[in-house]
């Protein structure tokens, strides 16, 4: 598992980065498969976003952006974590919820 720092200032750039990272790892064509997302809530406060790429044969690859540590954790089709990215700059989650 590798870690690196990135600047992602918009939700669109965050989505694109997550989709590209998952597709590259799983050797999928970028943009060929649907990606869904959900806001994660701890207590009553948003704390991250869950991303899921729906691949071939109902295979799912996921990523979780955890806002408290500003880290994206990537999980492959087997459910094993394969990558971690620490963001030095990211969109504000509260702005995304509003």
N, CA, C and O atoms as a GROMACS GRO file, in nm:
protein
  392
    1UNK      N    1   0.086  -0.118   0.000
    1UNK     CA    2   0.000   0.000   0.000
    1UNK      C    3   0.090   0.123   0.000
    1UNK      O    4   0.180   0.136   0.083
    2UNK      N    5   0.063   0.212  -0.093
    2UNK     CA    6   0.141   0.333  -0.106
    2UNK      C    7   0.060   0.452  -0.058
    2UNK      O    8  -0.063   0.449  -0.060
    3UNK      N    9   0.129   0.554  -0.016
    3UNK     CA   10   0.061   0.677   0.026
    3UNK      C   11   0.126   0.794  -0.046
    3UNK      O   12   0.247   0.796  -0.065
    4UNK      N   13   0.045   0.891  -0.085
    4UNK     CA   14   0.100   1.011  -0.146
    4UNK      C   15   0.008   1.128  -0.121
    4UNK      O   16  -0.109   1.110  -0.084
    5UNK      N   17   0.059   1.246  -0.139
    5UNK     CA   18  -0.019   1.368  -0.115
    5UNK      C   19  -0.071   1.424  -0.246
    5UNK      O   20  -0.004   1.418  -0.349
    6UNK      N   21  -0.191   1.477  -0.240
    6UNK     CA   22  -0.252   1.538  -0.358
    6UNK      C   23  -0.330   1.662  -0.319
    6UNK      O   24  -0.372   1.678  -0.204
    7UNK      N   25  -0.349   1.751  -0.416
    7UNK     CA   26  -0.434   1.870  -0.401
    7UNK      C   27  -0.558   1.846  -0.487
    7UNK      O   28  -0.547   1.840  -0.609
    8UNK      N   29  -0.672   1.832  -0.426
    8UNK     CA   30  -0.798   1.817  -0.499
    8UNK      C   31  -0.894   1.921  -0.443
    8UNK      O   32  -0.946   1.905  -0.332
    9UNK      N   33  -0.917   2.026  -0.519
    9UNK     CA   34  -0.993   2.139  -0.466
    9UNK      C   35  -1.141   2.134  -0.496
    9UNK      O   36  -1.218   2.210  -0.436
   10UNK      N   37  -1.185   2.045  -0.586
   10UNK     CA   38  -1.327   2.038  -0.619
   10UNK      C   39  -1.376   1.895  -0.608
   10UNK      O   40  -1.298   1.800  -0.614
   11UNK      N   41  -1.505   1.881  -0.591
   11UNK     CA   42  -1.565   1.748  -0.584
   11UNK      C   43  -1.545   1.674  -0.716
   11UNK      O   44  -1.523   1.552  -0.715
   12UNK      N   45  -1.552   1.744  -0.827
   12UNK     CA   46  -1.532   1.679  -0.957
   12UNK      C   47  -1.391   1.623  -0.970
   12UNK      O   48  -1.373   1.513  -1.022
   13UNK      N   49  -1.290   1.697  -0.926
   13UNK     CA   50  -1.153   1.647  -0.933
   13UNK      C   51  -1.132   1.530  -0.838
   13UNK      O   52  -1.055   1.439  -0.868
   14UNK      N   53  -1.200   1.531  -0.722
   14UNK     CA   54  -1.194   1.418  -0.629
   14UNK      C   55  -1.256   1.294  -0.692
   14UNK      O   56  -1.198   1.186  -0.686
   15UNK      N   57  -1.372   1.309  -0.752
   15UNK     CA   58  -1.439   1.197  -0.821
   15UNK      C   59  -1.350   1.140  -0.931
   15UNK      O   60  -1.332   1.018  -0.942
   16UNK      N   61  -1.295   1.228  -1.012
   16UNK     CA   62  -1.210   1.186  -1.123
   16UNK      C   63  -1.087   1.110  -1.072
   16UNK      O   64  -1.051   1.006  -1.128
   17UNK      N   65  -1.023   1.161  -0.969
   17UNK     CA   66  -0.906   1.095  -0.912
   17UNK      C   67  -0.941   0.956  -0.860
   17UNK      O   68  -0.868   0.860  -0.886
   18UNK      N   69  -1.052   0.945  -0.786
   18UNK     CA   70  -1.094   0.815  -0.732
   18UNK      C   71  -1.122   0.717  -0.846
   18UNK      O   72  -1.077   0.603  -0.841
   19UNK      N   73  -1.197   0.761  -0.946
   19UNK     CA   74  -1.232   0.673  -1.058
   19UNK      C   75  -1.107   0.627  -1.133
   19UNK      O   76  -1.095   0.509  -1.165
   20UNK      N   77  -1.016   0.718  -1.162
   20UNK     CA   78  -0.893   0.684  -1.233
   20UNK      C   79  -0.807   0.587  -1.154
   20UNK      O   80  -0.753   0.492  -1.210
   21UNK      N   81  -0.793   0.610  -1.024
   21UNK     CA   82  -0.709   0.525  -0.940
   21UNK      C   83  -0.765   0.383  -0.935
   21UNK      O   84  -0.690   0.286  -0.949
   22UNK      N   85  -0.896   0.370  -0.914
   22UNK     CA   86  -0.958   0.237  -0.909
   22UNK      C   87  -0.947   0.168  -1.044
   22UNK      O   88  -0.908   0.051  -1.051
   23UNK      N   89  -0.981   0.238  -1.151
   23UNK     CA   90  -0.977   0.176  -1.284
   23UNK      C   91  -0.835   0.136  -1.323
   23UNK      O   92  -0.815   0.028  -1.380
   24UNK      N   93  -0.737   0.218  -1.294
   24UNK     CA   94  -0.598   0.182  -1.325
   24UNK      C   95  -0.555   0.057  -1.248
   24UNK      O   96  -0.489  -0.031  -1.303
   25UNK      N   97  -0.591   0.050  -1.121
   25UNK     CA   98  -0.552  -0.066  -1.040
   25UNK      C   99  -0.619  -0.194  -1.089
   25UNK      O  100  -0.556  -0.300  -1.091
   26UNK      N  101  -0.744  -0.185  -1.126
   26UNK     CA  102  -0.820  -0.304  -1.169
   26UNK      C  103  -0.812  -0.328  -1.320
   26UNK      O  104  -0.877  -0.420  -1.371
   27UNK      N  105  -0.733  -0.247  -1.390
   27UNK     CA  106  -0.715  -0.257  -1.535
   27UNK      C  107  -0.849  -0.246  -1.609
   27UNK      O  108  -0.879  -0.327  -1.697
   28UNK      N  109  -0.927  -0.147  -1.571
   28UNK     CA  110  -1.055  -0.118  -1.635
   28UNK      C  111  -1.042   0.008  -1.718
   28UNK      O  112  -0.960   0.094  -1.690
   29UNK      N  113  -1.124   0.018  -1.821
   29UNK     CA  114  -1.127   0.139  -1.902
   29UNK      C  115  -1.190   0.251  -1.819
   29UNK      O  116  -1.299   0.236  -1.766
   30UNK      N  117  -1.120   0.363  -1.810
   30UNK     CA  118  -1.167   0.477  -1.731
   30UNK      C  119  -1.295   0.531  -1.791
   30UNK      O  120  -1.302   0.559  -1.911
   31UNK      N  121  -1.397   0.545  -1.709
   31UNK     CA  122  -1.524   0.599  -1.752
   31UNK      C  123  -1.620   0.498  -1.811
   31UNK      O  124  -1.733   0.533  -1.846
   32UNK      N  125  -1.578   0.372  -1.823
   32UNK     CA  126  -1.665   0.270  -1.884
   32UNK      C  127  -1.767   0.213  -1.786
   32UNK      O  128  -1.866   0.152  -1.828
   33UNK      N  129  -1.743   0.232  -1.658
   33UNK     CA  130  -1.831   0.174  -1.557
   33UNK      C  131  -1.887   0.282  -1.465
   33UNK      O  132  -1.822   0.382  -1.437
   34UNK      N  133  -2.009   0.259  -1.419
   34UNK     CA  134  -2.077   0.355  -1.333
   34UNK      C  135  -2.008   0.365  -1.197
   34UNK      O  136  -1.962   0.265  -1.141
   35UNK      N  137  -2.000   0.488  -1.146
   35UNK     CA  138  -1.951   0.510  -1.011
   35UNK      C  139  -2.060   0.581  -0.932
   35UNK      O  140  -2.114   0.682  -0.975
   36UNK      N  141  -2.091   0.526  -0.815
   36UNK     CA  142  -2.189   0.588  -0.726
   36UNK      C  143  -2.117   0.640  -0.603
   36UNK      O  144  -2.001   0.605  -0.577
   37UNK      N  145  -2.186   0.723  -0.527
   37UNK     CA  146  -2.127   0.778  -0.404
   37UNK      C  147  -2.235   0.804  -0.301
   37UNK      O  148  -2.352   0.825  -0.334
   38UNK      N  149  -2.194   0.802  -0.176
   38UNK     CA  150  -2.283   0.832  -0.064
   38UNK      C  151  -2.206   0.913   0.040
   38UNK      O  152  -2.088   0.890   0.063
   39UNK      N  153  -2.276   1.007   0.100
   39UNK     CA  154  -2.219   1.084   0.210
   39UNK      C  155  -2.220   0.996   0.335
   39UNK      O  156  -2.322   0.934   0.366
   40UNK      N  157  -2.109   0.989   0.405
   40UNK     CA  158  -2.100   0.914   0.530
   40UNK      C  159  -2.125   1.009   0.647
   40UNK      O  160  -2.080   1.124   0.645
   41UNK      N  161  -2.198   0.961   0.747
   41UNK     CA  162  -2.236   1.043   0.861
   41UNK      C  163  -2.194   0.974   0.989
   41UNK      O  164  -2.218   0.855   1.008
   42UNK      N  165  -2.132   1.050   1.078
   42UNK     CA  166  -2.096   1.001   1.212
   42UNK      C  167  -2.174   1.087   1.312
   42UNK      O  168  -2.158   1.209   1.314
   43UNK      N  169  -2.258   1.024   1.393
   43UNK     CA  170  -2.349   1.102   1.476
   43UNK      C  171  -2.450   1.165   1.382
   43UNK      O  172  -2.524   1.095   1.313
   44UNK      N  173  -2.454   1.295   1.380
   44UNK     CA  174  -2.539   1.365   1.283
   44UNK      C  175  -2.456   1.455   1.192
   44UNK      O  176  -2.509   1.543   1.126
   45UNK      N  177  -2.325   1.430   1.190
   45UNK     CA  178  -2.232   1.517   1.117
   45UNK      C  179  -2.170   1.441   1.000
   45UNK      O  180  -2.121   1.330   1.019
   46UNK      N  181  -2.170   1.498   0.879
   46UNK     CA  182  -2.103   1.433   0.765
   46UNK      C  183  -1.954   1.418   0.793
   46UNK      O  184  -1.890   1.510   0.844
   47UNK      N  185  -1.898   1.301   0.759
   47UNK     CA  186  -1.757   1.276   0.790
   47UNK      C  187  -1.680   1.218   0.672
   47UNK      O  188  -1.561   1.188   0.685
   48UNK      N  189  -1.745   1.201   0.557
   48UNK     CA  190  -1.674   1.147   0.443
   48UNK      C  191  -1.766   1.110   0.328
   48UNK      O  192  -1.887   1.134   0.333
   49UNK      N  193  -1.706   1.052   0.225
   49UNK     CA  194  -1.782   1.005   0.110
   49UNK      C  195  -1.735   0.864   0.075
   49UNK      O  196  -1.615   0.835   0.072
   50UNK      N  197  -1.832   0.777   0.049
   50UNK     CA  198  -1.809   0.640   0.005
   50UNK      C  199  -1.830   0.636  -0.146
   50UNK      O  200  -1.938   0.670  -0.194
   51UNK      N  201  -1.728   0.594  -0.221
   51UNK     CA  202  -1.736   0.582  -0.366
   51UNK      C  203  -1.736   0.434  -0.403
   51UNK      O  204  -1.666   0.355  -0.340
   52UNK      N  205  -1.814   0.397  -0.504
   52UNK     CA  206  -1.818   0.259  -0.550
   52UNK      C  207  -1.820   0.255  -0.702
   52UNK      O  208  -1.910   0.312  -0.765
   53UNK      N  209  -1.722   0.187  -0.761
   53UNK     CA  210  -1.720   0.165  -0.906
   53UNK      C  211  -1.780   0.027  -0.929
   53UNK      O  212  -1.733  -0.073  -0.875
   54UNK      N  213  -1.886   0.022  -1.010
   54UNK     CA  214  -1.957  -0.102  -1.039
   54UNK      C  215  -1.899  -0.160  -1.167
   54UNK      O  216  -1.932  -0.117  -1.278
   55UNK      N  217  -1.812  -0.258  -1.151
   55UNK     CA  218  -1.740  -0.315  -1.264
   55UNK      C  219  -1.814  -0.429  -1.331
   55UNK      O  220  -1.933  -0.450  -1.307
   56UNK      N  221  -1.742  -0.502  -1.416
   56UNK     CA  222  -1.803  -0.614  -1.488
   56UNK      C  223  -1.840  -0.728  -1.393
   56UNK      O  224  -1.779  -0.745  -1.288
   57UNK      N  225  -1.939  -0.805  -1.432
   57UNK     CA  226  -1.983  -0.923  -1.355
   57UNK      C  227  -2.018  -0.888  -1.210
   57UNK      O  228  -1.991  -0.965  -1.118
   58UNK      N  229  -2.077  -0.771  -1.191
   58UNK     CA  230  -2.123  -0.722  -1.060
   58UNK      C  231  -2.011  -0.709  -0.957
   58UNK      O  232  -2.036  -0.715  -0.836
   59UNK      N  233  -1.888  -0.692  -1.004
   59UNK     CA  234  -1.774  -0.669  -0.916
   59UNK      C  235  -1.777  -0.523  -0.872
   59UNK      O  236  -1.805  -0.434  -0.952
   60UNK      N  237  -1.748  -0.499  -0.744
   60UNK     CA  238  -1.747  -0.362  -0.690
   60UNK      C  239  -1.611  -0.331  -0.630
   60UNK      O  240  -1.554  -0.410  -0.556
   61UNK      N  241  -1.560  -0.213  -0.665
   61UNK     CA  242  -1.436  -0.161  -0.608
   61UNK      C  243  -1.472  -0.030  -0.540
   61UNK      O  244  -1.554   0.047  -0.593
   62UNK      N  245  -1.414  -0.003  -0.424
   62UNK     CA  246  -1.459   0.111  -0.346
   62UNK      C  247  -1.343   0.199  -0.300
   62UNK      O  248  -1.226   0.161  -0.303
   63UNK      N  249  -1.382   0.319  -0.256
   63UNK     CA  250  -1.289   0.412  -0.192
   63UNK      C  251  -1.368   0.491  -0.090
   63UNK      O  252  -1.486   0.518  -0.108
   64UNK      N  253  -1.300   0.528   0.017
   64UNK     CA  254  -1.362   0.609   0.121
   64UNK      C  255  -1.274   0.731   0.146
   64UNK      O  256  -1.156   0.718   0.177
   65UNK      N  257  -1.334   0.848   0.130
   65UNK     CA  258  -1.266   0.972   0.166
   65UNK      C  259  -1.307   1.005   0.308
   65UNK      O  260  -1.424   1.034   0.334
   66UNK      N  261  -1.213   0.999   0.399
   66UNK     CA  262  -1.237   1.025   0.542
   66UNK      C  263  -1.188   1.167   0.569
   66UNK      O  264  -1.068   1.195   0.561
   67UNK      N  265  -1.282   1.257   0.600
   67UNK     CA  266  -1.249   1.400   0.604
   67UNK      C  267  -1.169   1.442   0.728
   67UNK      O  268  -1.093   1.538   0.721
   68UNK      N  269  -1.185   1.372   0.840
   68UNK     CA  270  -1.111   1.413   0.960
   68UNK      C  271  -0.961   1.403   0.939
   68UNK      O  272  -0.886   1.491   0.981
   69UNK      N  273  -0.915   1.296   0.874
   69UNK     CA  274  -0.772   1.281   0.845
   69UNK      C  275  -0.738   1.322   0.702
   69UNK      O  276  -0.622   1.320   0.662
   70UNK      N  277  -0.841   1.360   0.624
   70UNK     CA  278  -0.826   1.400   0.484
   70UNK      C  279  -0.751   1.294   0.404
   70UNK      O  280  -0.654   1.324   0.335
   71UNK      N  281  -0.798   1.170   0.415
   71UNK     CA  282  -0.735   1.055   0.352
   71UNK      C  283  -0.837   0.980   0.268
   71UNK      O  284  -0.953   0.966   0.307
   72UNK      N  285  -0.791   0.930   0.153
   72UNK     CA  286  -0.874   0.843   0.070
   72UNK      C  287  -0.815   0.703   0.080
   72UNK      O  288  -0.697   0.683   0.053
   73UNK      N  289  -0.899   0.606   0.118
   73UNK     CA  290  -0.859   0.466   0.126
   73UNK      C  291  -0.924   0.391   0.011
   73UNK      O  292  -1.045   0.400  -0.008
   74UNK      N  293  -0.844   0.316  -0.065
   74UNK     CA  294  -0.893   0.245  -0.183
   74UNK      C  295  -0.894   0.095  -0.157
   74UNK      O  296  -0.801   0.040  -0.099
   75UNK      N  297  -1.003   0.030  -0.200
   75UNK     CA  298  -1.022  -0.114  -0.181
   75UNK      C  299  -1.052  -0.179  -0.315
   75UNK      O  300  -1.135  -0.129  -0.391
   76UNK      N  301  -0.985  -0.291  -0.344
   76UNK     CA  302  -1.004  -0.361  -0.470
   76UNK      C  303  -1.124  -0.453  -0.467
   76UNK      O  304  -1.202  -0.454  -0.372
   77UNK      N  305  -1.138  -0.531  -0.573
   77UNK     CA  306  -1.253  -0.621  -0.589
   77UNK      C  307  -1.258  -0.727  -0.480
   77UNK      O  308  -1.366  -0.776  -0.447
   78UNK      N  309  -1.144  -0.763  -0.422
   78UNK     CA  310  -1.140  -0.863  -0.315
   78UNK      C  311  -1.170  -0.803  -0.178
   78UNK      O  312  -1.182  -0.876  -0.080
   79UNK      N  313  -1.182  -0.670  -0.172
   79UNK     CA  314  -1.206  -0.603  -0.045
   79UNK      C  315  -1.080  -0.565   0.030
   79UNK      O  316  -1.088  -0.506   0.138
   80UNK      N  317  -0.965  -0.597  -0.025
   80UNK     CA  318  -0.838  -0.565   0.039
   80UNK      C  319  -0.792  -0.424   0.000
   80UNK      O  320  -0.799  -0.385  -0.116
   81UNK      N  321  -0.744  -0.350   0.100
   81UNK     CA  322  -0.696  -0.214   0.074
   81UNK      C  323  -0.570  -0.222  -0.010
   81UNK      O  324  -0.477  -0.297   0.022
   82UNK      N  325  -0.567  -0.142  -0.119
   82UNK     CA  326  -0.450  -0.145  -0.207
   82UNK      C  327  -0.378  -0.011  -0.215
   82UNK      O  328  -0.266  -0.005  -0.266
   83UNK      N  329  -0.439   0.096  -0.166
   83UNK     CA  330  -0.376   0.227  -0.181
   83UNK      C  331  -0.434   0.325  -0.081
   83UNK      O  332  -0.549   0.313  -0.039
   84UNK      N  333  -0.352   0.422  -0.044
   84UNK     CA  334  -0.398   0.530   0.044
   84UNK      C  335  -0.339   0.660  -0.006
   84UNK      O  336  -0.221   0.668  -0.040
   85UNK      N  337  -0.423   0.763  -0.009
   85UNK     CA  338  -0.378   0.895  -0.050
   85UNK      C  339  -0.413   0.995   0.058
   85UNK      O  340  -0.528   1.004   0.100
   86UNK      N  341  -0.315   1.070   0.103
   86UNK     CA  342  -0.340   1.179   0.197
   86UNK      C  343  -0.351   1.307   0.116
   86UNK      O  344  -0.262   1.340   0.036
   87UNK      N  345  -0.461   1.379   0.136
   87UNK     CA  346  -0.484   1.504   0.064
   87UNK      C  347  -0.431   1.622   0.143
   87UNK      O  348  -0.458   1.635   0.262
   88UNK      N  349  -0.355   1.706   0.076
   88UNK     CA  350  -0.307   1.827   0.142
   88UNK      C  351  -0.408   1.939   0.127
   88UNK      O  352  -0.409   2.034   0.206
   89UNK      N  353  -0.493   1.928   0.026
   89UNK     CA  354  -0.600   2.026   0.007
   89UNK      C  355  -0.718   1.953  -0.057
   89UNK      O  356  -0.701   1.877  -0.153
   90UNK      N  357  -0.838   1.975  -0.003
   90UNK     CA  358  -0.957   1.903  -0.051
   90UNK      C  359  -1.079   1.993  -0.038
   90UNK      O  360  -1.076   2.093   0.034
   91UNK      N  361  -1.187   1.958  -0.109
   91UNK     CA  362  -1.311   2.036  -0.094
   91UNK      C  363  -1.366   2.023   0.047
   91UNK      O  364  -1.340   1.924   0.116
   92UNK      N  365  -1.441   2.122   0.089
   92UNK     CA  366  -1.507   2.117   0.220
   92UNK      C  367  -1.633   2.032   0.209
   92UNK      O  368  -1.717   2.058   0.124
   93UNK      N  369  -1.646   1.933   0.294
   93UNK     CA  370  -1.761   1.843   0.288
   93UNK      C  371  -1.890   1.915   0.320
   93UNK      O  372  -1.994   1.885   0.261
   94UNK      N  373  -1.888   2.009   0.411
   94UNK     CA  374  -2.010   2.081   0.448
   94UNK      C  375  -2.067   2.157   0.328
   94UNK      O  376  -2.188   2.170   0.315
   95UNK      N  377  -1.978   2.207   0.240
   95UNK     CA  378  -2.024   2.275   0.120
   95UNK      C  379  -2.089   2.177   0.022
   95UNK      O  380  -2.180   2.214  -0.053
   96UNK      N  381  -2.043   2.052   0.023
   96UNK     CA  382  -2.097   1.951  -0.069
   96UNK      C  383  -2.235   1.905  -0.026
   96UNK      O  384  -2.318   1.870  -0.110
   97UNK      N  385  -2.260   1.905   0.104
   97UNK     CA  386  -2.387   1.858   0.158
   97UNK      C  387  -2.496   1.961   0.134
   97UNK      O  388  -2.611   1.924   0.108
   98UNK      N  389  -2.462   2.089   0.142
   98UNK     CA  390  -2.560   2.197   0.130
   98UNK      C  391  -2.622   2.206  -0.007
   98UNK      O  392  -2.706   2.292  -0.032
   0.00000   0.00000   0.00000
